[in-house]
Amino acid sequence: MGGWPDKAFMPHQAASTDCRMRRNRIRRKKLSHQRVFSFPT
């Protein structure tokens, strides 16, 4: 997060980013737990 400046940040971008984060979380859960814990939350 914080990749774009606040001016460029729009609601639809936030929604797409939220979906992306959710997908990434699901992927990480499917991956080995050790790999998940290696990422800072």
Buried (B, 14 or more C-beta within 10 A) or exposed (E): EEEEEEEEEEEEEEEEBEEEEEEEEEEBEEEEEEEBEEEEE
